[in-house]
Amino acid sequence: MEKQEITDLIALNSEEIREILPFIIEKQTPLRRKKKDGTYAFIPHSEFDQYIREGDQLFYIEREVLENFINERKSISKTTPIVKNERSKSSVKEEYIDKGFKSELKISGEMDMTERIQSLVNSNYMIKKMQDDGKKFNPETINETTRIFTSTLCLNKSTFEENILNPVADEQLTRIMTETHSLINNLINMLAKGKSTFADLAMLEYVQTGSPTLNHMNRILIRFISFLFFYNSYFVKYSNEVKRFRAHFNTKFLPYYNRIMNNSQKVTLEIVFKDGIAPISNRQTFLEYAMGGLMHDIGKIPEIAYHDSDEGFDPVKARRHVFDTYNMLLQTKKFSNGVIAVGLLHHDYYGAPYGYNQVKTFVGKFSDRREQSRDVLFSKNLISYNILDVAYGNSISYFPGKVLEIIDIYDAMTDPDKAYRKSALQPEEALFEIRRQFLEKKNPGIDPILFNIFSDFLHSSALIKDPSSIESVKI
């Protein structure tokens, strides 16, 4: 890196800043740009992505901050520090590479836009046919679905990455997005109209893409949509359990929510879930949540082994994917605020210290509208079904993000491909560990009510057959 010393400042180019951006935002590090008159101006965190995309310019951070970053990386990893001593040669020495993921991305990257669009059209035809045939979600259907969405993810990722460097023609980008939305819609229809039970939908061991990352992304998508169906049915099938949420709220759940809110306000069920816990009755909302489930990890890259646990890992490397996802989705200008937010906030963990804490980054995009749209009540909700409540500072988190947090953690704990675990946990063990690591701590990260519903989902899916083990782990 070319080090240009201005008092106690170090100059970095946009590529180098992008590499350490998660650290910068996590530590609330001041980032400066140099004005024409030679003075320095601070860049708001909400505008980082805009300035970094503008091309070749230098950014300035404090020398001490850069040294702290390098020292922190040395303490958590044997990997060569990201920031090097030669400009434009910033790199990371990686000991891991997901060859299957890299191969799939290479195939997608070598297609031109016409070929990519045609591939998505063909995929839509195949999944629509499975839907029309009333296919049960058996191993054969799982394999077909996985191939379709592996291709879809890689085609979209290749297109979004290219769009950041050199904008894709609007009509082509629109067509890519239209076909992708249709694919999600057709998947929802197939799962809704097929002859499958929740136990059928849980057979995700048949997801075999040749890539640990793509296996994970496919499982998350299918399990997330399956959970949303279960969540809606919960208000009928488990109506007594829903009543108990209110009846036992003060004795069972309130202690967790008081810790989350730091006893800053009175908490009720309507404070936890804005206007009360309810099914997702609007079809467009369901579709938007599902699209968020598809796109939330689109920023992942083959060169990183991702960790979704509180066990030892390199936080800067692991956290980078939410920023890359956020920037890629934002740059397309084709996604709703809800889908973009799921990409950025699905590891936020109620603002716990081990979370990524990116609500401020998202809220900053709405600073000009926030005050006039803020609720007049003093209280703030924990979860909203409407992303604008998060954008305007009225709610701490967004419903699909809170669901994905739990599903993401569960999948990481039960995933045999996760090299940092000696062995994959069984579903019962995973639930116990989720409660221990993410609920019983001083700062609970996941939602206790959603955790209970997810536990019942695993039982309904026959992944956990003993009802007593479910009851013993629930709040």
C-alpha positions as CSV (number, residue, x, y, z in Angstrom):
1,M,0.0,0.0,0.0
2,E,1.2,3.5,-0.8
3,K,1.1,5.3,2.5
4,Q,0.5,9.0,2.2
5,E,0.8,10.6,5.6
6,I,-1.3,13.7,6.3
7,T,-0.8,14.4,10.0
8,D,-2.1,11.1,11.4
9,L,-4.1,9.9,8.3
10,I,-3.4,7.1,5.9
11,A,-4.7,7.1,2.3
12,L,-6.4,4.0,0.9
13,N,-8.0,3.5,-2.5
14,S,-11.5,2.3,-3.0
15,E,-10.5,-1.4,-3.5
16,E,-8.6,-1.4,-0.2
17,I,-11.5,0.4,1.6
18,R,-14.0,-2.2,0.3
19,E,-11.9,-5.0,1.7
20,I,-12.0,-3.5,5.3
21,L,-15.4,-1.9,5.0
22,P,-17.1,-4.3,7.5
23,F,-14.4,-3.5,10.1
24,I,-14.8,0.3,9.4
25,I,-18.6,0.2,9.9
26,E,-18.5,-2.2,12.8
27,K,-16.1,0.1,14.7
28,Q,-17.9,3.3,13.6
29,T,-14.6,4.4,12.1
30,P,-14.5,8.0,10.6
31,L,-13.7,7.9,6.9
32,R,-12.6,11.1,5.1
33,R,-12.3,12.3,1.6
34,K,-10.0,15.1,0.4
35,K,-11.7,18.2,-1.0
36,K,-10.4,20.4,-3.8
37,D,-9.1,23.0,-1.3
38,G,-7.0,20.4,0.4
39,T,-9.2,20.1,3.5
40,Y,-10.9,16.9,4.6
41,A,-14.6,16.1,4.9
42,F,-16.2,13.2,6.8
43,I,-18.3,10.7,4.8
44,P,-21.5,9.5,6.5
45,H,-21.7,5.7,6.9
46,S,-24.9,5.7,4.9
47,E,-23.0,7.1,1.9
48,F,-20.0,4.8,2.0
49,D,-21.2,2.6,-0.8
50,Q,-22.0,5.6,-3.1
51,Y,-18.5,7.1,-2.7
52,I,-16.7,3.7,-3.1
53,R,-18.6,3.0,-6.4
54,E,-17.6,6.4,-7.9
55,G,-14.2,5.0,-9.0
56,D,-10.6,6.0,-8.5
57,Q,-10.2,8.3,-5.5
58,L,-8.4,8.1,-2.2
59,F,-10.0,7.8,1.2
60,Y,-8.4,8.6,4.5
61,I,-8.6,6.9,7.9
62,E,-6.6,7.4,11.1
63,R,-3.3,5.6,11.3
64,E,-4.2,4.1,14.7
65,V,-7.4,2.6,13.3
66,L,-5.5,0.9,10.5
67,E,-2.9,-0.5,12.9
68,N,-5.7,-1.7,15.2
69,F,-7.3,-3.5,12.2
70,I,-4.1,-5.2,11.3
71,N,-3.4,-6.2,14.9
72,E,-6.9,-7.6,15.3
73,R,-6.6,-9.7,12.2
74,K,-3.3,-11.1,13.4
75,S,-4.9,-12.1,16.7
76,I,-7.8,-14.0,15.1
77,S,-6.2,-15.5,12.0
78,K,-3.0,-16.7,10.5
79,T,-4.1,-15.3,7.2
80,T,-2.0,-12.6,5.6
81,P,-3.5,-9.2,6.5
82,I,-5.8,-7.8,3.9
83,V,-4.0,-4.4,3.5
84,K,-0.7,-4.9,1.7
85,N,2.2,-2.6,1.0
86,E,1.6,-2.2,-2.7
87,R,-1.3,-0.2,-4.1
88,S,-3.7,-2.1,-6.4
89,K,-2.3,-5.5,-5.1
90,S,-4.5,-5.8,-2.0
91,S,-5.2,-9.5,-1.5
92,V,-6.0,-12.1,1.0
93,K,-4.2,-15.4,1.3
94,E,-6.9,-17.9,1.5
95,E,-6.5,-21.5,2.5
96,Y,-10.1,-22.3,1.5
97,I,-11.9,-22.3,-1.8
98,D,-15.3,-23.7,-2.7
99,K,-14.4,-25.2,-6.1
100,G,-18.1,-26.2,-6.8
101,F,-19.3,-22.6,-6.3
102,K,-16.4,-21.2,-8.3
103,S,-17.1,-23.6,-11.2
104,E,-20.8,-22.7,-11.3
105,L,-20.0,-19.0,-11.3
106,K,-17.5,-19.5,-14.1
107,I,-20.3,-21.2,-16.2
108,S,-22.7,-18.3,-15.5
109,G,-20.0,-15.7,-16.1
110,E,-19.1,-17.0,-19.6
111,M,-22.8,-16.6,-20.7
112,D,-23.8,-13.4,-22.4
113,M,-27.0,-11.7,-21.3
114,T,-29.2,-13.3,-23.9
115,E,-28.0,-16.8,-22.8
116,R,-28.6,-15.9,-19.1
117,I,-32.1,-14.7,-19.8
118,Q,-32.9,-17.8,-21.9
119,S,-31.5,-20.1,-19.1
120,L,-33.9,-18.4,-16.6
121,V,-36.8,-18.8,-19.1
122,N,-36.0,-22.5,-19.4
123,S,-35.8,-22.9,-15.6
124,N,-39.2,-21.2,-15.3
125,Y,-40.7,-23.7,-17.7
126,M,-39.3,-26.6,-15.8
127,I,-40.5,-25.5,-12.4
128,K,-43.9,-24.5,-13.8
129,K,-44.2,-28.0,-15.2
130,M,-43.4,-29.5,-11.9
131,Q,-46.0,-27.3,-10.3
132,D,-48.6,-28.2,-13.0
133,D,-47.8,-31.9,-12.5
134,G,-48.5,-31.6,-8.8
135,K,-45.1,-33.0,-8.0
136,K,-44.5,-34.2,-4.5
137,F,-41.3,-32.9,-2.9
138,N,-39.4,-36.2,-3.2
139,P,-35.6,-36.6,-3.8
140,E,-36.1,-36.3,-7.6
141,T,-38.0,-33.0,-7.3
142,I,-35.4,-31.8,-4.8
143,N,-32.6,-32.5,-7.2
144,E,-34.4,-30.7,-10.0
145,T,-35.3,-27.7,-7.9
146,T,-31.7,-27.5,-6.5
147,R,-30.3,-27.4,-10.0
148,I,-32.7,-24.7,-11.0
149,F,-31.9,-22.4,-8.1
150,T,-28.2,-23.1,-8.2
151,S,-28.2,-21.8,-11.7
152,T,-30.5,-18.9,-10.8
153,L,-28.3,-17.8,-7.9
154,C,-25.1,-17.9,-10.0
155,L,-26.7,-16.1,-13.0
156,N,-27.9,-13.3,-10.8
157,K,-24.6,-13.0,-8.9
158,S,-22.6,-12.8,-12.1
159,T,-24.9,-10.2,-13.5
160,F,-25.0,-8.1,-10.3
161,E,-21.2,-8.1,-10.0
162,E,-20.8,-7.0,-13.6
163,N,-23.5,-4.4,-13.1
164,I,-21.4,-2.7,-10.3
165,L,-18.3,-2.5,-12.6
166,N,-20.1,-1.6,-15.8
167,P,-23.9,-1.1,-15.7
168,V,-25.9,-3.8,-17.5
169,A,-28.5,-2.5,-20.0
170,D,-31.7,-1.7,-18.2
171,E,-33.9,-3.9,-20.3
172,Q,-31.6,-6.9,-19.8
173,L,-31.4,-6.3,-16.1
174,T,-35.2,-5.9,-15.9
175,R,-35.7,-9.2,-17.8
176,I,-33.3,-11.0,-15.5
177,M,-35.2,-9.8,-12.5
178,T,-38.6,-10.5,-14.0
179,E,-37.7,-14.1,-14.7
180,T,-36.2,-14.5,-11.2
181,H,-39.3,-13.2,-9.6
182,S,-41.3,-15.6,-11.7
183,L,-39.1,-18.5,-10.5
184,I,-39.7,-17.6,-6.8
185,N,-43.4,-17.3,-7.5
186,N,-43.5,-20.7,-9.3
187,L,-41.6,-22.3,-6.4
188,I,-44.1,-20.9,-3.9
189,N,-46.9,-22.3,-6.0
190,M,-45.3,-25.7,-6.4
191,L,-44.7,-26.0,-2.7
192,A,-48.3,-24.7,-1.9
193,K,-50.1,-26.8,-4.5
194,G,-48.0,-30.0,-4.4
195,K,-48.8,-33.1,-2.4
196,S,-46.0,-32.5,0.0
197,T,-46.0,-32.5,3.8
198,F,-43.6,-30.5,6.0
199,A,-41.8,-33.8,6.5
200,D,-41.3,-34.0,2.7
201,L,-40.1,-30.5,2.5
202,A,-37.5,-31.2,5.3
203,M,-35.6,-33.8,3.2
204,L,-32.8,-31.4,2.5
205,E,-30.0,-33.9,2.8
206,Y,-30.8,-34.5,-0.9
207,V,-29.5,-31.0,-1.7
208,Q,-26.2,-31.9,-3.4
209,T,-24.7,-29.2,-5.6
210,G,-21.0,-30.0,-5.2
211,S,-20.6,-26.8,-3.3
212,P,-21.0,-26.3,0.5
213,T,-22.0,-22.7,-0.1
214,L,-24.7,-23.5,-2.7
215,N,-25.9,-26.4,-0.7
216,H,-26.5,-24.0,2.2
217,M,-28.2,-21.3,0.1
218,N,-30.6,-23.9,-1.5
219,R,-31.4,-25.4,1.9
220,I,-32.0,-22.0,3.4
221,L,-34.4,-21.0,0.6
222,I,-36.5,-24.1,0.7
223,R,-36.6,-24.3,4.5
224,F,-37.4,-20.5,4.7
225,I,-40.4,-20.8,2.4
226,S,-41.5,-24.0,4.2
227,F,-41.3,-22.2,7.5
228,L,-43.4,-19.3,6.2
229,F,-46.1,-21.8,5.2
230,F,-45.8,-23.4,8.6
231,Y,-45.9,-20.0,10.3
232,N,-49.2,-19.2,8.6
233,S,-50.7,-22.6,9.5
234,Y,-49.5,-22.2,13.1
235,F,-52.3,-19.8,13.9
236,V,-54.8,-22.6,13.2
237,K,-53.0,-25.8,14.0
238,Y,-51.2,-24.4,17.1
239,S,-53.9,-21.9,18.1
240,N,-53.6,-22.8,21.8
241,E,-49.8,-22.2,21.6
242,V,-50.4,-18.8,20.2
243,K,-52.8,-18.0,23.0
244,R,-50.1,-19.1,25.5
245,F,-47.7,-16.6,24.0
246,R,-50.0,-13.9,25.6
247,A,-51.0,-15.8,28.7
248,H,-47.4,-16.7,29.6
249,F,-45.8,-13.6,28.2
250,N,-44.8,-12.0,31.5
251,T,-43.5,-15.2,33.1
252,K,-41.7,-16.9,30.1
253,F,-40.8,-14.4,27.5
254,L,-40.6,-11.0,29.2
255,P,-37.3,-11.6,30.9
256,Y,-35.6,-12.2,27.5
257,Y,-37.3,-9.1,26.0
258,N,-36.3,-6.9,29.0
259,R,-32.7,-7.9,28.4
260,I,-33.0,-7.2,24.7
261,M,-34.5,-3.7,25.4
262,N,-32.2,-3.1,28.4
263,N,-35.3,-2.5,30.5
264,S,-35.8,0.8,28.6
265,Q,-39.6,0.5,28.1
266,K,-42.6,-1.6,29.0
267,V,-42.7,-4.6,26.7
268,T,-45.9,-6.3,25.6
269,L,-46.7,-8.8,22.8
270,E,-47.8,-5.8,20.6
271,I,-44.5,-4.2,21.3
272,V,-42.5,-7.3,20.3
273,F,-44.6,-7.8,17.1
274,K,-45.9,-4.5,15.9
275,D,-49.8,-4.6,16.1
276,G,-49.5,-8.2,17.5
277,I,-48.2,-11.5,16.1
278,A,-50.1,-12.5,12.9
279,P,-49.9,-14.6,9.8
280,I,-48.6,-13.3,6.5
281,S,-51.9,-12.8,4.7
282,N,-50.8,-10.6,1.8
283,R,-49.5,-12.6,-1.2
284,Q,-47.1,-9.9,-2.3
285,T,-45.6,-9.7,1.1
286,F,-45.0,-13.4,1.2
287,L,-43.4,-13.2,-2.3
288,E,-41.1,-10.3,-1.1
289,Y,-40.0,-12.3,1.9
290,A,-39.2,-15.3,-0.3
291,M,-37.2,-13.2,-2.7
292,G,-35.2,-11.9,0.3
293,G,-34.6,-15.6,1.2
294,L,-33.2,-16.2,-2.2
295,M,-31.0,-13.1,-2.4
296,H,-29.9,-12.7,1.2
297,D,-26.5,-14.5,0.7
298,I,-25.8,-13.4,-2.9
299,G,-22.7,-11.6,-1.7
300,K,-20.9,-14.8,-0.7
301,I,-17.8,-15.7,-2.6
302,P,-16.0,-19.0,-3.2
303,E,-12.8,-18.0,-1.4
304,I,-14.3,-17.9,2.1
305,A,-15.5,-20.6,4.4
306,Y,-18.4,-19.0,6.1
307,H,-19.1,-19.5,9.8
308,D,-22.5,-18.9,11.3
309,S,-21.7,-19.7,14.9
310,D,-20.4,-17.8,17.9
311,E,-17.4,-20.1,17.9
312,G,-14.0,-18.9,16.7
313,F,-13.9,-17.3,13.2
314,D,-12.6,-14.3,11.4
315,P,-15.4,-11.7,11.8
316,V,-14.2,-9.3,9.2
317,K,-14.1,-12.0,6.5
318,A,-17.4,-13.5,7.6
319,R,-19.2,-10.2,7.7
320,R,-18.1,-8.9,4.4
321,H,-20.9,-10.8,2.5
322,V,-23.7,-8.7,4.0
323,F,-22.1,-5.5,2.6
324,D,-21.5,-7.1,-0.8
325,T,-25.1,-8.4,-0.9
326,Y,-26.4,-4.9,0.1
327,N,-24.3,-3.1,-2.5
328,M,-25.1,-5.5,-5.3
329,L,-28.9,-5.4,-4.6
330,L,-28.9,-1.6,-4.1
331,Q,-27.0,-1.0,-7.3
332,T,-29.5,-2.9,-9.5
333,K,-32.2,-0.4,-8.5
334,K,-34.7,-3.3,-9.2
335,F,-35.2,-4.7,-5.6
336,S,-37.6,-3.5,-3.0
337,N,-36.3,-2.0,0.3
338,G,-37.5,-5.2,2.0
339,V,-35.3,-7.5,-0.1
340,I,-32.3,-5.2,0.2
341,A,-32.8,-5.0,4.0
342,V,-32.9,-8.8,4.4
343,G,-29.5,-9.0,2.7
344,L,-28.0,-6.5,5.1
345,L,-29.7,-7.3,8.3
346,H,-30.0,-11.1,8.5
347,H,-27.2,-11.3,11.1
348,D,-28.1,-8.3,13.2
349,Y,-29.2,-10.3,16.3
350,Y,-31.2,-7.5,18.0
351,G,-28.1,-5.4,18.1
352,A,-26.2,-7.8,20.3
353,P,-22.4,-7.3,20.4
354,Y,-21.9,-10.5,18.4
355,G,-24.3,-9.2,15.7
356,Y,-23.3,-7.3,12.6
357,N,-25.2,-4.2,13.8
358,Q,-26.2,-2.8,10.4
359,V,-29.5,-1.2,11.2
360,K,-27.9,2.3,11.2
361,T,-26.5,1.7,7.7
362,F,-30.0,0.9,6.4
363,V,-31.8,3.6,8.4
364,G,-29.3,6.2,7.1
365,K,-30.8,5.8,3.6
366,F,-34.0,7.3,4.9
367,S,-32.6,10.1,7.1
368,D,-34.4,12.8,5.1
369,R,-37.8,11.1,5.6
370,R,-37.4,9.6,9.0
371,E,-38.5,12.4,11.3
372,Q,-41.8,13.0,9.5
373,S,-42.6,9.3,9.4
374,R,-41.6,8.4,13.0
375,D,-44.4,7.1,15.2
376,V,-45.5,9.6,17.8
377,L,-45.4,7.0,20.6
378,F,-42.3,6.7,22.6
379,S,-42.2,2.9,22.4
380,K,-40.3,1.1,19.7
381,N,-41.2,-2.3,18.4
382,L,-38.8,-5.2,18.2
383,I,-40.2,-6.8,15.0
384,S,-42.3,-5.4,12.2
385,Y,-43.7,-7.1,9.1
386,N,-43.2,-3.8,7.2
387,I,-39.7,-2.7,6.3
388,L,-40.5,1.0,6.4
389,D,-41.0,0.7,10.2
390,V,-37.3,-0.3,10.4
391,A,-36.3,2.4,7.9
392,Y,-38.0,5.2,9.9
393,G,-36.6,4.0,13.2
394,N,-40.0,2.7,14.6
395,S,-38.9,-0.9,14.8
396,I,-35.6,-2.6,15.6
397,S,-35.8,-5.5,13.2
398,Y,-37.6,-6.9,10.1
399,F,-39.6,-10.1,10.4
400,P,-38.1,-12.2,7.6
401,G,-34.6,-11.2,8.9
402,K,-35.4,-12.5,12.3
403,V,-36.6,-15.8,10.8
404,L,-33.6,-16.2,8.6
405,E,-31.3,-15.7,11.6
406,I,-32.6,-18.8,13.3
407,I,-32.7,-20.9,10.1
408,D,-29.2,-19.8,9.2
409,I,-27.8,-20.8,12.6
410,Y,-29.7,-24.1,12.6
411,D,-28.4,-25.0,9.1
412,A,-24.8,-24.1,10.1
413,M,-25.0,-26.3,13.2
414,T,-26.5,-29.3,11.3
415,D,-24.4,-28.9,8.1
416,P,-21.9,-31.7,7.7
417,D,-19.8,-29.5,5.3
418,K,-18.9,-27.1,8.1
419,A,-15.2,-27.8,8.6
420,Y,-15.0,-25.9,11.9
421,R,-17.2,-28.5,13.6
422,K,-15.9,-32.0,14.4
423,S,-19.4,-33.3,13.4
424,A,-22.8,-32.0,12.5
425,L,-25.2,-31.6,15.4
426,Q,-28.4,-33.5,15.5
427,P,-31.6,-31.3,15.4
428,E,-32.2,-31.7,19.1
429,E,-28.6,-30.8,19.9
430,A,-28.8,-27.8,17.5
431,L,-31.9,-26.4,19.2
432,F,-30.2,-26.7,22.6
433,E,-27.1,-24.9,21.3
434,I,-29.1,-22.2,19.7
435,R,-30.9,-21.5,23.0
436,R,-27.6,-21.6,24.9
437,Q,-25.6,-19.4,22.5
438,F,-28.2,-17.0,21.3
439,L,-30.9,-16.7,24.0
440,E,-29.4,-17.4,27.4
441,K,-26.6,-14.9,27.1
442,K,-26.7,-11.4,28.6
443,N,-27.6,-10.1,25.1
444,P,-30.2,-12.4,23.4
445,G,-29.8,-12.3,19.7
446,I,-32.7,-14.3,18.3
447,D,-36.3,-13.9,19.1
448,P,-37.6,-16.3,21.8
449,I,-41.2,-16.6,20.4
450,L,-39.9,-17.3,16.9
451,F,-37.5,-19.8,18.4
452,N,-40.5,-21.7,20.0
453,I,-42.3,-21.7,16.6
454,F,-39.2,-22.9,14.8
455,S,-38.9,-25.7,17.4
456,D,-42.5,-26.8,16.6
457,F,-41.7,-26.5,12.9
458,L,-38.9,-29.1,13.3
459,H,-41.3,-31.4,15.1
460,S,-43.9,-31.0,12.4
461,S,-41.3,-31.7,9.8
462,A,-40.4,-35.0,11.7
463,L,-36.8,-33.9,12.1
464,I,-37.4,-34.2,15.8
465,K,-39.9,-37.0,16.5
466,D,-40.0,-36.9,20.3
467,P,-42.4,-34.1,21.5
468,S,-40.9,-34.2,25.0
469,S,-37.5,-33.1,23.6
470,I,-39.2,-30.1,21.9
471,E,-41.0,-29.1,25.1
472,S,-37.8,-29.3,27.1
473,V,-35.9,-26.9,24.9
474,K,-38.6,-24.3,24.2
475,I,-38.9,-21.2,26.3
